[in-house]
Amino acid sequence: MLENYPFVILAIGIATVIGLIIFLKINAFLALITAAMVVSLLGPASADGINRMKRVAIAFGDSVSGIGIVIALAAIIGKCMMDSGAADRIVRTFLKVMGEKNASFALMGSGFVLAVPVFFDTVFYLLIPLARSLYRSTKRNYLMYVMAIAAGGAITHTLVPPTPGPLAMADNLGVDLGKMIFVGALVALPAAFVGIFFSMFANKKMDIPMREVAEHTEPDPLKEEELPSLIVSLLPIVLPVLMITANTLVNSLLAGGVGPQAFLTSVSPFTSIIGDANFALLVATAISLIILFRQRDLTLLKLGATVEEALMSGGVIILITAGGGAFGKMLTVAQIGPAIQGMFSTEETQVAGMSFLILGFGIAALLKIAQGSSTVAMITTSAMLATMNVNSEILGFDPVYLATAIGAGSLIGSWMNDSGFWIFCKMSGLTEEEALKSWTPLLLVLGCTSLASTILLSIVWPMS
């Protein structure tokens, strides 16, 4: 009985999260922090004498220190890109380059890029007027246009930092952020293209016309001269990625003994500073604020109000993410990791690694179906598996693939309890039945394709 006690604690913890969110409609932060306290009470006492409630607070603080600054800065960047017209410029460039014939690829590409610094719902709000405008000119393919937006936005939202879910997974699993960005994008890209082809298939099967959305007023489009240039618009996205990736590259080359070691050693202290996610996002935030300030000729008071508005939305995400981190830390205290690990044979490392990928994918999918939030599913699942101290030796490949498998699972089973479902449904003017026949299977396709890409990459390029 005692050897099964950790699983009892795990079951109680998960039941607490799902029960509070689904049945009592409690906010995800309160649900996660309550579950963390319940697990802490049921788990063993701390060896260093810290009381059970205080260790939850300490774990919460540790989680905030890992992701809090980055999420807050990403929220500001996203808000500034929307208000300055930088996001609009990126979208219009995609459409201009690809043309009306390939509009679905342009919309997917826009969603794919913009959902890295901007939350999915905001990306959808931005791009849905373009889908409606394209339908007015072509009189066809409306469903394909809106599904293309969803495919691009949803996939990077769940796989590429600094969106909160992937960021929390990288922190929980000890994955280098630059590696998470690169591999996440690598896994996301084929899934996005498969999503486009599925959108074309669904569009042929369901002839859905554009309907007016009474509660949503489409904003007047900005004039070309009111938008910043493409290079300026891309800077807040591209620059931090380059800075973080540079540090990852230098560290990888040094660890592998590849390249000019003396030069790499000399630049390593510099790249460790500029490649720190907090610093890189701070630089990007400063750039995005300057763009907004100059583009809209704002007063400093209005600029400050914009920052405050962004931080209000980012603050909620920080609380939820850190609450999930605290829940995961309490599961570690309850010795759930070793109990789960004992269920897997490590004689065949690759087989054990694949088992972990399927386990992460499955748990994330179950949590997504049960409570609706991909972010909560990613945070909770990665926190649970982090208790097992997974590393390259145990898995047979880099833990970044475990993160992308979890991200893939968090896409599965979106229905009425998912806010993304309602954003897609109501903003595009679809009925609930139409959304269940389009949005829900689209995310299933994205998730399964991402898992397949993850498994393939872990075999051909394990990075261990």
N, C-alpha and C positions, 0 to 999 in steps of 0.2 A: 504493500500500500504506500509506504513512504517513498519508494522510487517513482511512483506515479503522482506524488503531490505537486511537483512543478507543473504538470499538465493540468491539474485541477485549478491551480492559480492562473495559468494561461487562459483556460476556458472562462473563468470568472472575469478576468480582465477584458477579454474580447466581448463577452456578453454585456459587460458594463458599458463599453463604448457604443456598441450597436444598439443596445436597449435604450440608452439615454438619447441617442441621436434620432432613432427611428420612432420609438413609441412615445417618448416624452418630448420630442422635438427640441431637445436641449442643444445649445450652441456647441460646435465641435470642440472648442477649447475647454469648456466646462466638462464635457464628457471625457476628454483625454486626461485632464488633470485629476478628475475624480477617479478614473480607472487607475492612474498612477498611484494615488493615495491608497486605494483598495489593495492593489498588488503589494505596495510597500508594507501595509499592515499585515498581510498574510505571509509575506516572505520572512526570512530569518533576520535577526537583529544585526546591525552593523558591527563589525569587529572593532571599529575605532570609537564606539559608544555614541555615535550621532543618532539622535532619535529619528523615528520612522517618518515623521512629517517633514522634518528639516532636510532630510536627504532628498526628498522630492523637490524641495525648493532649490537645493544645490544643483540637482540634475537639470532642473528647468533653466537655471542661470548658465550652466555649462552649454546647454543647447543654444541659448540666445547668443552667447559669445561666438558660437560657430557660424550662425546664419543670420543673425539679426540685422547687422549693418548692411549686408549684401541685399537682403530683401527690401529694406527701406530705400536704399539707393536705386534699386531696380524699379521700384514703384515710381520714384521721382522721374527717372529717365523715361519710362513709358508715358507718363502724363505729359512731360515736356515735348516728346515726339509727336503726340497727338495734337497738342495745342499749337505747336509751331508750324505744323504742316509737313514735318519731316516724314512722318508715316505716310501721308498722302502722296508725297513726292516718290517714295519707293514704289508704291502701288501703281501710280501712273506710268512710271518708267517701265515696270514689268509689262503693263498693257501695251505701251507704245512699241516696245521691242518685239513682243510676241504677236501682236496684232489680234484683231477680233476673232479670227479663226481659232486661235489657240488661247482664247480668253480663260478657259478653265485652268490651264497650266499657269497662266499669269496670276490668277486669283490664288491658286494653291501656293505658288512661290511667294506671293506677298504674305499670305498667312503664315507660311513656314518661317520666313525671316522675322516678321513682326512679333510672333508669339514667343520669341526668345526673351526680349526685354519687356513685352507688354502682355498683360493677362489675357486669357482666351476670350472672355466676354467682351473686353474692350476691342480686341482685334475684330471680332464678329460684328460689333456695332459699326466699326469703321468701314468694313468691306461690304456689308450687305447692301448699302445704297448702290454700289457699283454693279452688283449682281442684278439688281432691279433695273438699273439703267441699261445694262446689256440686253436684258430681256425685252425692254421697250424697243430697242433697235433691231433685234433679231427675231422677236416673237416666238422664240423656242429656247429649249435647254435651261429653263429656270432652275429646275432641281439640280442639274449638273453643276451650275454655277455656285449654288449655296453649299452643296456637298464638297465642292473643291475647296472652298474657303474653310470648311470644317476640317477637311483632311489635313491641310497644311498647318492650321492653327493648333489642332488637338495633338498632333504627333510631337511637335517640338515642345508643347506645353508639358508633356509627360516625360520627355527624354533629355532635353537640353537646358542646363542652367543658364542664367540665374533664376529661372522660374522656381518657385518654392519647393515643389516636390522633388525634382532632380537634385536640387541643391541640398536638401535634407538627406536624400539617399547617399550622396557623395560624402557628406559629413558623418552619417551614421556608420557607413561601411569603410571609412578611411580611404576613399578613392580620391586621387589627385583631381582637382577641379578642371584643370586643362584637359586631362585625359577624359573626364566625364563629358566635357563639351564636345571634344573631337569624336569620341566613340558614339555618344548619343546622337550627334548629327549623322554619323555614318550609318547607324541603324535606322534613323528616322527617314532618311532620303528614299530608300527603296520602298518603304511602307507608304510614303506620301504618293509616290507614283502609282503603286498598286491601288491606293485609295482613289486616284483620279480615274483609273480604268473601271473600278467598281462603280464610281459615280456615273460614268457613261452608260454602264450596263443598267443601273437603277433608273436612269433618266429614260431609257428606251422602254423599260417595263412599266413605268409610272408617268403618265403624261399629266404633270401638275402645273397648272398655270400660276402666274404671279397674282396674288391677291393683295388688296390694300390692307395695311396694318393701321387700324384706327388710332391706337395709343402711341404710335411712334411717328414723330415728325422728322423727315429726313432733312438734314442741314443743307443749306445752300453750298455748292462746291466752291472752293477757293479758286481764285484766278491764278494762272501760271506764275505771274510776277509776284504773287503773295507767298509762294513756296520757296524754301531754301533749295540750293543745288543738290544734286544726287550725292556728291562726295560728302558734303556737309551733313546731309540727312543720314548717311550710313555711318558716319564717324562714331556716334555713341554706341553703335552695335559692334562695329568691326574692331575699333581700337582696344577695348578691354579684352576681347577674344584674343587678339594678337599678343597683348601684354601677358595674359595668363598662359597662353600656349608657349610663348618664348621661354618662360620659366620652366614649364614642364619639359620642353625639349632639351634645355641645358641640363637639367637634373637627370634626364633619361640617358643622355650621352655620357655624362660623368659616371653614372652608375654602371653603364655598360662598357666603359673604357674605350669608347669610340670617339674619333675626331681629335682635334688639337687640345689635349688635356690641360696644358698650361694656360691657354687662352680661355677655355671654358671655366677653369678654376678662378681666373681673375675676374670674369664677368658674372660669376655665380652670385656674389653678394648683391650686385646691382639688379639682376633679374629676379632675385628673391623678393626684392622690395617692389619693383614695378609689376611683378607677376602675382603679387598677393591680391586675392579677389577683392578685399576691402578697398585697397588703394586703386586698383584698376577701375572699379565701379565708381569710386569717388571722382577720378579724372573724367570718366564718361558723364557723370552727373554734372560736373562743372561745365563741360562742353555743351550738354543739352540745355542747361540753364542759360548759357550765353546765347545759344541759337534762338531760344524762345524770347529772350530779352530783346535781341536785335530784330528778330523777325516780326514781332508783334508790338514793338515799341512800348513795352510795359513799364509802369513805374515799379520801383523796388518793393512798394507795398503790395501791389498786385502779384508780383513774382513770388513774394513770401506767402501770399494766400494760396497760390498754385502748389507750392511745396507742402503746405499744411494739408491741403486736400488730398494730395498723393499719399502723404504719411498716414492719414486716417485709414485709407484702404490697406496700405502696407502693414499697419500696426496689427490689424486683425489676423493677417496671414502669419505674422511673426508669432503671435500668441498661440495660434493653432499648431504651427510647426514646432515650437519649443515645447508645447504641451505633449505632442507626440514623442519628442525626444526624451522627455522626462518619463513617460510611460515605458519607453524602450529600456531606459536605464534601470527602472524598477524591475522589469522582467529579467534583466541581467542579474540583479541582486537575488532574485528568486530561483536562480540556477536553472532556468528553463533552457538556456543554450546547450549545456552539457547533456541534458535529458533528451533534447531533440537530436543532438549529434550522435548519441548512442544508438539511435534508430538506423543510422546509415553505416554501411560497411565502407571503409576507406581502403580496402585491399586493391580495388580498381579505381584509381584516382579520377580518371576521366568519367567513369560511370557515376561516381559520387558527385562530381562536379555537375554533370547533367541533372542529377537528382535535385541538387540545390536550385538549379535554374528553373526546373519544373515546379519545385516547391514554392519558390518566390513568386513565380507567375501565378500559380494556383491560389495562394493565400491572398495576393493582391486582388485577383479577380473576385474571390469570394467576398472580400471586404468592400470592393467597389459595388458589387451587386447588392450587398446588404445595406450599406449606408450612403452610397451615391457619390461621394467625393473622391476623385482620383488622387488629390493631394493627401487626404487623410489615409487612403489605402497605401500610397507609397511610403509615407512617413511611418505608419504603424508596422508595415511588413518589413521594411529595412531595419527598423529598430528591433523587431523580433529576431531577425536573422543575424543581426550584429551581435546578439548575445552568444552566438555560437563561435565567435572569434574566427570567422571565415577568412582565409587568406589564400594566396596563390598555391601554397603547398597542399592545402586541403582540397581546393577546387580543381587544380590542374590548369588554371588560367587566371587572369587578372580579375579581381572582384568587381571591376567596372561592368563586366558582363552580367553579374548578378543584379546590379543596379538597373541595367537596361531591360532585363527579364522582368523585374518587378514593375518597371514603368510600363512595359507591354501589357502585363496583367491588369494594371490599373485602368486600362482602356475598356476592358471587357464588361459587357452587361450594363451599359448605360440605359436607364429607363426613367420613370417618373420621379424617382427620388434624387436625380442628378440635376443640379442647376444648369449644367451645360445642355441637357436635353430640352429644358424649357426655353433657354436662350435661343437655341436653334429653331425650335418649334414656333415660338411666338414672334421672333424677329423676322422670320422668313415667311410667316403667314400660313404655315402648314397646320393641318389638324394633328391631334395626338396620334391617331392611327398612321398617318403618313410619316410622322417622325419616327415611330416605332419600326416602320418598314424601310426607312432610309438611314437615319442617324444611327440607330442601334446596330444594324448589321455593318455599317461603315466602320464604326469603332471596333467591332469584332474583327473585321478584316485587317485594320491597322494593327491591332494587338497581336494577332496571330502571325502576321508578316514580320513584325518587329521581333517576336520570339524566334521565328525561323532564322532571321538575319543574325540574331544574337548567338544562337547555337552554331551556325555556320562560321561566324567570325571567331568564336571561342575555340573552334577546332583548327582552323587554318592560321589563325594569328592569336595564340593564347597569351602572348606578352608576359609569360611567367618565367 
